[in-house]
Amino acid sequence: MSPIQFKFSQPPDGLVRRVTFPEKPSWDVLASKIESFYNIPTPSIGVSYVDSDGDEVTLSSEEELQDFYQ
């Protein structure tokens, strides 16, 4: 497996943090990393991205993350 990179930002400051994982992380691993960056409780974490149709999509579970990987 090849490494995968994520970029995170949190409004209002919008500072971007980049993290590379050696392989596709599970939701628990990804949420834990976000919690360490932003001090957000893991159950409250959601990640948004813009898909190929230009829609903003939010992930907040293992199932949604696995769909993103597909």
C-alpha positions in Angstrom: 0.0 0.0 0.0 1.2 3.5 -0.7 1.1 6.4 1.8 -2.0 8.6 1.8 -2.0 12.3 2.7 -4.8 14.4 4.3 -5.0 18.2 4.7 -7.0 19.6 7.6 -8.2 23.1 8.4 -10.6 24.5 11.0 -12.5 27.7 10.6 -12.2 30.6 11.4 -8.4 30.7 11.2 -8.2 28.2 8.3 -4.6 27.1 9.1 -3.9 24.0 7.1 -2.2 21.0 8.7 -1.0 18.2 6.5 -0.5 14.6 7.7 0.7 11.5 5.9 -0.3 8.0 6.9 1.7 5.0 5.8 -1.6 3.4 4.7 -5.3 4.3 4.6 -6.2 5.0 8.2 -9.4 3.8 9.8 -11.9 6.3 11.0 -10.7 5.9 14.6 -7.1 6.6 13.7 -8.0 9.6 11.5 -10.4 11.1 14.1 -7.7 10.6 16.8 -5.2 12.6 14.8 -7.7 15.4 14.3 -8.5 15.4 18.0 -4.8 15.8 18.7 -4.5 18.8 16.3 -7.7 20.6 17.3 -8.7 19.4 20.7 -12.1 18.3 19.4 -13.8 15.3 21.1 -13.7 12.3 18.8 -17.5 11.8 18.7 -17.9 15.4 17.5 -15.4 15.1 14.5 -16.5 15.4 10.9 -14.3 15.8 7.8 -15.5 17.6 4.7 -14.1 17.3 1.2 -15.2 18.4 -2.3 -16.0 15.5 -4.6 -15.6 15.2 -8.4 -19.1 16.8 -8.9 -18.1 19.8 -6.9 -20.3 18.9 -3.9 -19.1 19.2 -0.3 -19.3 15.9 1.4 -18.9 15.2 5.1 -17.5 12.1 6.6 -18.1 11.1 10.3 -17.9 7.3 10.3 -15.9 4.3 9.2 -18.5 3.4 6.6 -18.4 6.9 5.0 -14.6 6.9 5.1 -14.5 3.5 3.3 -16.9 4.9 0.7 -14.5 7.8 0.2 -11.6 5.4 -0.3 -13.5 3.7 -3.1 
